[in-house]
Amino acid sequence: MSYEMLDPILERWAREHNLHVSTIYKDEEVRSIGVVSPHGKSFQLWLDEPEGNGRTVVHVWDYRKRRCDFAAGMSDFESQLERGYSEIKSWF
């Protein structure tokens, strides 16, 4: 399945948080967002490619040991993005 069904929600959400969505990594289609804390520490939020019904997983990590995964469907995708972003901000 394609990220296409999630892109409108993801792009709007990213704009609201002033975040950039990367869509290609090593010639593969991805959806990944880098987050940098006020102190210059880096974090990542990324999505699994959605299943046919739109289900995906929102992943966040600190490039070290901390990581969380949030399953999401179309109906709660935006709230799970927010949940993942809030988790990252709690690591600041």
Secondary structure, DSSP 8 states (H G I E B T S, - for coil): --GGGTHHHHHHHHHHTT--EEEEETTEEEEEEEEE-TTS-EEEEEE----TTS-EEEEEE-SSS-EEEEEE-GGGHHHHHHHHHHHHHHT-
